[in-house]
Amino acid sequence: MTEIDEIDGGRGDMLLGIMLLYWALHERLECAEPDLSKQERLTLLRLSRPSRMGDLARRMQALPSTLTVVVDGLESRRLVQRHRDPEDRRAWLIDLTETGRARRQEMLAEADRALRDATGLPEADLDILGDLLTRIRLHIKAEGLPKGLPF
């Protein structure tokens, strides 16, 4: 038994498992996209559909000026594009380019592989874990997101 195993069972073991899973995924995913910052990766993942800059900044709990810098970097790599919102010409929409969509799909596939590798769980257990984590996410969102979350 190692020092990392020295929790006396119950909820402590559960919390340790959550922390270890977080760090195992962080390590695997950090190396998967070394040319993108964490904010750039999170922005690509958040862009499942065109979004207004202000709405995206709110969802990511980021200042609009911070998101502007992130989007500038993604735009320079031709991963996103800006265009006026047809419903409100004052607002800008951010959308993935074809290259950005392909990159996002690669990132999602890598996240899936990282989760499978980090957990070692069979598909049925991953489905159960996914359902539980969705319930947890919805509960936390309903209660109010923690301050300073990067997404």
CNS distance restraints for C-alpha pairs under 8 A (distance, minus, plus):
assign (resid   1 and name CA) (resid   5 and name CA) 6.12 0.50 0.50
assign (resid   1 and name CA) (resid   6 and name CA) 7.67 0.50 0.50
assign (resid   2 and name CA) (resid   6 and name CA) 7.00 0.50 0.50
assign (resid   7 and name CA) (resid  12 and name CA) 6.06 0.50 0.50
assign (resid   7 and name CA) (resid  13 and name CA) 6.13 0.50 0.50
assign (resid   8 and name CA) (resid  12 and name CA) 6.91 0.50 0.50
assign (resid   8 and name CA) (resid  13 and name CA) 7.22 0.50 0.50
assign (resid   9 and name CA) (resid  13 and name CA) 5.10 0.50 0.50
assign (resid  10 and name CA) (resid  14 and name CA) 6.66 0.50 0.50
assign (resid  11 and name CA) (resid  15 and name CA) 6.14 0.50 0.50
assign (resid  12 and name CA) (resid  16 and name CA) 6.12 0.50 0.50
assign (resid  13 and name CA) (resid  17 and name CA) 6.07 0.50 0.50
assign (resid  14 and name CA) (resid  18 and name CA) 6.30 0.50 0.50
assign (resid  15 and name CA) (resid  19 and name CA) 6.22 0.50 0.50
assign (resid  16 and name CA) (resid  20 and name CA) 6.05 0.50 0.50
assign (resid  17 and name CA) (resid  21 and name CA) 6.00 0.50 0.50
assign (resid  18 and name CA) (resid  22 and name CA) 6.14 0.50 0.50
assign (resid  19 and name CA) (resid  23 and name CA) 6.31 0.50 0.50
assign (resid  20 and name CA) (resid  24 and name CA) 5.97 0.50 0.50
assign (resid  21 and name CA) (resid  25 and name CA) 6.04 0.50 0.50
assign (resid  21 and name CA) (resid 118 and name CA) 6.73 0.50 0.50
assign (resid  21 and name CA) (resid 119 and name CA) 7.24 0.50 0.50
assign (resid  22 and name CA) (resid  26 and name CA) 5.99 0.50 0.50
assign (resid  23 and name CA) (resid  27 and name CA) 6.01 0.50 0.50
assign (resid  24 and name CA) (resid  28 and name CA) 6.31 0.50 0.50
assign (resid  24 and name CA) (resid 118 and name CA) 6.09 0.50 0.50
assign (resid  25 and name CA) (resid  29 and name CA) 5.89 0.50 0.50
assign (resid  25 and name CA) (resid 114 and name CA) 6.18 0.50 0.50
assign (resid  25 and name CA) (resid 115 and name CA) 6.66 0.50 0.50
assign (resid  25 and name CA) (resid 118 and name CA) 6.60 0.50 0.50
assign (resid  26 and name CA) (resid  30 and name CA) 5.71 0.50 0.50
assign (resid  27 and name CA) (resid  31 and name CA) 6.57 0.50 0.50
assign (resid  28 and name CA) (resid  32 and name CA) 6.52 0.50 0.50
assign (resid  28 and name CA) (resid 114 and name CA) 6.18 0.50 0.50
assign (resid  29 and name CA) (resid  33 and name CA) 7.00 0.50 0.50
assign (resid  29 and name CA) (resid 110 and name CA) 7.44 0.50 0.50
assign (resid  29 and name CA) (resid 111 and name CA) 6.74 0.50 0.50
assign (resid  29 and name CA) (resid 114 and name CA) 7.03 0.50 0.50
assign (resid  30 and name CA) (resid  34 and name CA) 6.61 0.50 0.50
assign (resid  30 and name CA) (resid  38 and name CA) 7.86 0.50 0.50
assign (resid  32 and name CA) (resid 107 and name CA) 7.97 0.50 0.50
assign (resid  32 and name CA) (resid 110 and name CA) 7.33 0.50 0.50
assign (resid  33 and name CA) (resid  41 and name CA) 7.85 0.50 0.50
assign (resid  33 and name CA) (resid 107 and name CA) 7.91 0.50 0.50
assign (resid  36 and name CA) (resid  40 and name CA) 5.77 0.50 0.50
assign (resid  36 and name CA) (resid  41 and name CA) 6.17 0.50 0.50
assign (resid  37 and name CA) (resid  41 and name CA) 6.25 0.50 0.50
assign (resid  38 and name CA) (resid  42 and name CA) 6.15 0.50 0.50
assign (resid  39 and name CA) (resid  43 and name CA) 6.03 0.50 0.50
assign (resid  39 and name CA) (resid  70 and name CA) 6.82 0.50 0.50
assign (resid  39 and name CA) (resid 150 and name CA) 7.24 0.50 0.50
assign (resid  40 and name CA) (resid  44 and name CA) 6.26 0.50 0.50
assign (resid  40 and name CA) (resid  70 and name CA) 5.92 0.50 0.50
assign (resid  40 and name CA) (resid  71 and name CA) 7.59 0.50 0.50
assign (resid  40 and name CA) (resid  73 and name CA) 7.87 0.50 0.50
assign (resid  40 and name CA) (resid  74 and name CA) 6.86 0.50 0.50
assign (resid  41 and name CA) (resid  45 and name CA) 6.28 0.50 0.50
assign (resid  42 and name CA) (resid  46 and name CA) 6.10 0.50 0.50
assign (resid  42 and name CA) (resid 150 and name CA) 7.87 0.50 0.50
assign (resid  42 and name CA) (resid 151 and name CA) 6.69 0.50 0.50
assign (resid  43 and name CA) (resid  47 and name CA) 6.31 0.50 0.50
assign (resid  43 and name CA) (resid  60 and name CA) 7.92 0.50 0.50
assign (resid  43 and name CA) (resid  70 and name CA) 7.94 0.50 0.50
assign (resid  44 and name CA) (resid  48 and name CA) 7.95 0.50 0.50
assign (resid  44 and name CA) (resid  96 and name CA) 7.68 0.50 0.50
assign (resid  44 and name CA) (resid 100 and name CA) 7.37 0.50 0.50
assign (resid  44 and name CA) (resid 104 and name CA) 6.05 0.50 0.50
assign (resid  45 and name CA) (resid 104 and name CA) 6.18 0.50 0.50
assign (resid  45 and name CA) (resid 107 and name CA) 7.89 0.50 0.50
assign (resid  45 and name CA) (resid 108 and name CA) 7.82 0.50 0.50
assign (resid  46 and name CA) (resid  56 and name CA) 7.87 0.50 0.50
assign (resid  47 and name CA) (resid  51 and name CA) 6.92 0.50 0.50
assign (resid  47 and name CA) (resid  94 and name CA) 7.92 0.50 0.50
assign (resid  47 and name CA) (resid  95 and name CA) 6.81 0.50 0.50
assign (resid  47 and name CA) (resid  96 and name CA) 6.86 0.50 0.50
assign (resid  49 and name CA) (resid  95 and name CA) 6.74 0.50 0.50
assign (resid  49 and name CA) (resid  96 and name CA) 7.92 0.50 0.50
assign (resid  50 and name CA) (resid  93 and name CA) 6.04 0.50 0.50
assign (resid  50 and name CA) (resid  94 and name CA) 5.46 0.50 0.50
assign (resid  50 and name CA) (resid  95 and name CA) 4.47 0.50 0.50
assign (resid  50 and name CA) (resid  96 and name CA) 7.35 0.50 0.50
assign (resid  51 and name CA) (resid  55 and name CA) 6.64 0.50 0.50
assign (resid  51 and name CA) (resid  56 and name CA) 6.09 0.50 0.50
assign (resid  51 and name CA) (resid  93 and name CA) 5.22 0.50 0.50
assign (resid  51 and name CA) (resid  94 and name CA) 5.36 0.50 0.50
assign (resid  51 and name CA) (resid  95 and name CA) 6.73 0.50 0.50
assign (resid  52 and name CA) (resid  56 and name CA) 6.07 0.50 0.50
assign (resid  52 and name CA) (resid  85 and name CA) 7.56 0.50 0.50
assign (resid  52 and name CA) (resid  91 and name CA) 6.67 0.50 0.50
assign (resid  52 and name CA) (resid  92 and name CA) 5.61 0.50 0.50
assign (resid  52 and name CA) (resid  93 and name CA) 4.38 0.50 0.50
assign (resid  52 and name CA) (resid  94 and name CA) 6.12 0.50 0.50
assign (resid  53 and name CA) (resid  57 and name CA) 6.09 0.50 0.50
assign (resid  53 and name CA) (resid  64 and name CA) 7.09 0.50 0.50
assign (resid  53 and name CA) (resid  67 and name CA) 7.57 0.50 0.50
assign (resid  53 and name CA) (resid  68 and name CA) 7.82 0.50 0.50
assign (resid  53 and name CA) (resid  91 and name CA) 7.62 0.50 0.50
assign (resid  53 and name CA) (resid  92 and name CA) 6.11 0.50 0.50
assign (resid  53 and name CA) (resid  93 and name CA) 6.20 0.50 0.50
assign (resid  53 and name CA) (resid  94 and name CA) 6.51 0.50 0.50
assign (resid  54 and name CA) (resid  58 and name CA) 6.26 0.50 0.50
assign (resid  54 and name CA) (resid  64 and name CA) 6.25 0.50 0.50
assign (resid  55 and name CA) (resid  59 and name CA) 6.21 0.50 0.50
assign (resid  56 and name CA) (resid  60 and name CA) 6.08 0.50 0.50
assign (resid  57 and name CA) (resid  61 and name CA) 5.85 0.50 0.50
assign (resid  57 and name CA) (resid  62 and name CA) 4.94 0.50 0.50
assign (resid  57 and name CA) (resid  63 and name CA) 6.09 0.50 0.50
assign (resid  57 and name CA) (resid  64 and name CA) 5.47 0.50 0.50
assign (resid  57 and name CA) (resid  67 and name CA) 6.15 0.50 0.50
assign (resid  58 and name CA) (resid  62 and name CA) 6.26 0.50 0.50
assign (resid  58 and name CA) (resid  63 and name CA) 7.72 0.50 0.50
assign (resid  59 and name CA) (resid 151 and name CA) 6.50 0.50 0.50
assign (resid  60 and name CA) (resid 149 and name CA) 7.65 0.50 0.50
assign (resid  60 and name CA) (resid 150 and name CA) 6.12 0.50 0.50
assign (resid  60 and name CA) (resid 151 and name CA) 3.74 0.50 0.50
assign (resid  61 and name CA) (resid 148 and name CA) 7.14 0.50 0.50
assign (resid  61 and name CA) (resid 149 and name CA) 6.71 0.50 0.50
assign (resid  61 and name CA) (resid 150 and name CA) 6.59 0.50 0.50
assign (resid  61 and name CA) (resid 151 and name CA) 5.97 0.50 0.50
assign (resid  62 and name CA) (resid  66 and name CA) 6.40 0.50 0.50
assign (resid  62 and name CA) (resid  67 and name CA) 6.49 0.50 0.50
assign (resid  62 and name CA) (resid 150 and name CA) 7.36 0.50 0.50
assign (resid  62 and name CA) (resid 151 and name CA) 7.73 0.50 0.50
assign (resid  63 and name CA) (resid  67 and name CA) 6.37 0.50 0.50
assign (resid  64 and name CA) (resid  68 and name CA) 6.09 0.50 0.50
assign (resid  65 and name CA) (resid  69 and name CA) 6.55 0.50 0.50
assign (resid  66 and name CA) (resid  70 and name CA) 6.46 0.50 0.50
assign (resid  67 and name CA) (resid  71 and name CA) 5.98 0.50 0.50
assign (resid  68 and name CA) (resid  72 and name CA) 6.00 0.50 0.50
assign (resid  69 and name CA) (resid  73 and name CA) 6.43 0.50 0.50
assign (resid  70 and name CA) (resid  74 and name CA) 6.41 0.50 0.50
assign (resid  71 and name CA) (resid  75 and name CA) 5.86 0.50 0.50
assign (resid  71 and name CA) (resid  80 and name CA) 7.29 0.50 0.50
assign (resid  72 and name CA) (resid  76 and name CA) 6.12 0.50 0.50
assign (resid  73 and name CA) (resid  77 and name CA) 6.55 0.50 0.50
assign (resid  74 and name CA) (resid  78 and name CA) 6.34 0.50 0.50
assign (resid  74 and name CA) (resid  79 and name CA) 5.30 0.50 0.50
assign (resid  74 and name CA) (resid  80 and name CA) 5.79 0.50 0.50
assign (resid  75 and name CA) (resid  79 and name CA) 5.66 0.50 0.50
assign (resid  75 and name CA) (resid  80 and name CA) 4.93 0.50 0.50
assign (resid  75 and name CA) (resid  81 and name CA) 5.84 0.50 0.50
assign (resid  78 and name CA) (resid  97 and name CA) 6.82 0.50 0.50
assign (resid  78 and name CA) (resid  99 and name CA) 6.97 0.50 0.50
assign (resid  78 and name CA) (resid 100 and name CA) 7.17 0.50 0.50
assign (resid  79 and name CA) (resid  96 and name CA) 5.94 0.50 0.50
assign (resid  79 and name CA) (resid  97 and name CA) 5.40 0.50 0.50
assign (resid  79 and name CA) (resid  98 and name CA) 7.57 0.50 0.50
assign (resid  79 and name CA) (resid  99 and name CA) 5.60 0.50 0.50
assign (resid  79 and name CA) (resid 100 and name CA) 3.93 0.50 0.50
assign (resid  79 and name CA) (resid 101 and name CA) 7.64 0.50 0.50
assign (resid  79 and name CA) (resid 103 and name CA) 7.83 0.50 0.50
assign (resid  80 and name CA) (resid  94 and name CA) 6.58 0.50 0.50
assign (resid  80 and name CA) (resid  95 and name CA) 5.47 0.50 0.50
assign (resid  80 and name CA) (resid  96 and name CA) 4.30 0.50 0.50
assign (resid  80 and name CA) (resid  97 and name CA) 5.11 0.50 0.50
assign (resid  80 and name CA) (resid 100 and name CA) 6.02 0.50 0.50
assign (resid  81 and name CA) (resid  94 and name CA) 5.79 0.50 0.50
assign (resid  81 and name CA) (resid  95 and name CA) 5.46 0.50 0.50
assign (resid  81 and name CA) (resid  96 and name CA) 6.25 0.50 0.50
assign (resid  81 and name CA) (resid  97 and name CA) 6.28 0.50 0.50
assign (resid  82 and name CA) (resid  92 and name CA) 6.30 0.50 0.50
assign (resid  82 and name CA) (resid  93 and name CA) 5.56 0.50 0.50
assign (resid  82 and name CA) (resid  94 and name CA) 4.73 0.50 0.50
assign (resid  82 and name CA) (resid  95 and name CA) 6.46 0.50 0.50
assign (resid  83 and name CA) (resid  92 and name CA) 5.63 0.50 0.50
assign (resid  83 and name CA) (resid  93 and name CA) 5.33 0.50 0.50
assign (resid  83 and name CA) (resid  94 and name CA) 6.72 0.50 0.50
assign (resid  84 and name CA) (resid  88 and name CA) 7.57 0.50 0.50
assign (resid  84 and name CA) (resid  89 and name CA) 5.50 0.50 0.50
assign (resid  84 and name CA) (resid  90 and name CA) 7.16 0.50 0.50
assign (resid  84 and name CA) (resid  91 and name CA) 5.98 0.50 0.50
assign (resid  84 and name CA) (resid  92 and name CA) 4.62 0.50 0.50
assign (resid  84 and name CA) (resid  93 and name CA) 5.81 0.50 0.50
assign (resid  85 and name CA) (resid  89 and name CA) 5.36 0.50 0.50
assign (resid  85 and name CA) (resid  90 and name CA) 7.39 0.50 0.50
assign (resid  85 and name CA) (resid  91 and name CA) 5.54 0.50 0.50
assign (resid  85 and name CA) (resid  92 and name CA) 5.48 0.50 0.50
assign (resid  85 and name CA) (resid  93 and name CA) 5.46 0.50 0.50
assign (resid  96 and name CA) (resid 100 and name CA) 4.96 0.50 0.50
assign (resid  96 and name CA) (resid 101 and name CA) 5.67 0.50 0.50
assign (resid  97 and name CA) (resid 101 and name CA) 6.08 0.50 0.50
assign (resid  98 and name CA) (resid 102 and name CA) 6.24 0.50 0.50
assign (resid  99 and name CA) (resid 103 and name CA) 6.12 0.50 0.50
assign (resid 100 and name CA) (resid 104 and name CA) 6.01 0.50 0.50
assign (resid 101 and name CA) (resid 105 and name CA) 6.20 0.50 0.50
assign (resid 102 and name CA) (resid 106 and name CA) 6.26 0.50 0.50
assign (resid 103 and name CA) (resid 107 and name CA) 6.19 0.50 0.50
assign (resid 104 and name CA) (resid 108 and name CA) 6.20 0.50 0.50
assign (resid 105 and name CA) (resid 109 and name CA) 6.16 0.50 0.50
assign (resid 106 and name CA) (resid 110 and name CA) 6.09 0.50 0.50
assign (resid 107 and name CA) (resid 111 and name CA) 6.08 0.50 0.50
assign (resid 108 and name CA) (resid 112 and name CA) 6.20 0.50 0.50
assign (resid 109 and name CA) (resid 113 and name CA) 6.28 0.50 0.50
assign (resid 110 and name CA) (resid 114 and name CA) 6.01 0.50 0.50
assign (resid 111 and name CA) (resid 115 and name CA) 6.08 0.50 0.50
assign (resid 112 and name CA) (resid 116 and name CA) 6.25 0.50 0.50
assign (resid 113 and name CA) (resid 117 and name CA) 6.04 0.50 0.50
assign (resid 114 and name CA) (resid 118 and name CA) 5.83 0.50 0.50
assign (resid 115 and name CA) (resid 119 and name CA) 5.97 0.50 0.50
assign (resid 116 and name CA) (resid 120 and name CA) 5.61 0.50 0.50
assign (resid 116 and name CA) (resid 121 and name CA) 6.38 0.50 0.50
assign (resid 116 and name CA) (resid 122 and name CA) 7.92 0.50 0.50
assign (resid 116 and name CA) (resid 126 and name CA) 7.86 0.50 0.50
assign (resid 121 and name CA) (resid 125 and name CA) 5.89 0.50 0.50
assign (resid 121 and name CA) (resid 126 and name CA) 6.11 0.50 0.50
assign (resid 122 and name CA) (resid 126 and name CA) 6.29 0.50 0.50
assign (resid 123 and name CA) (resid 127 and name CA) 6.22 0.50 0.50
assign (resid 124 and name CA) (resid 128 and name CA) 6.48 0.50 0.50
assign (resid 125 and name CA) (resid 129 and name CA) 6.07 0.50 0.50
assign (resid 126 and name CA) (resid 130 and name CA) 5.95 0.50 0.50
assign (resid 127 and name CA) (resid 131 and name CA) 6.26 0.50 0.50
assign (resid 128 and name CA) (resid 132 and name CA) 6.24 0.50 0.50
assign (resid 129 and name CA) (resid 133 and name CA) 6.03 0.50 0.50
assign (resid 130 and name CA) (resid 134 and name CA) 6.09 0.50 0.50
assign (resid 131 and name CA) (resid 135 and name CA) 6.37 0.50 0.50
assign (resid 132 and name CA) (resid 136 and name CA) 6.23 0.50 0.50
assign (resid 133 and name CA) (resid 137 and name CA) 5.99 0.50 0.50
assign (resid 134 and name CA) (resid 138 and name CA) 6.14 0.50 0.50
assign (resid 135 and name CA) (resid 139 and name CA) 6.14 0.50 0.50
assign (resid 136 and name CA) (resid 140 and name CA) 6.16 0.50 0.50
assign (resid 137 and name CA) (resid 141 and name CA) 6.09 0.50 0.50
assign (resid 138 and name CA) (resid 142 and name CA) 6.09 0.50 0.50
assign (resid 139 and name CA) (resid 143 and name CA) 6.22 0.50 0.50
assign (resid 140 and name CA) (resid 144 and name CA) 6.01 0.50 0.50
assign (resid 140 and name CA) (resid 145 and name CA) 6.12 0.50 0.50
assign (resid 141 and name CA) (resid 145 and name CA) 5.34 0.50 0.50
assign (resid 145 and name CA) (resid 149 and name CA) 7.49 0.50 0.50
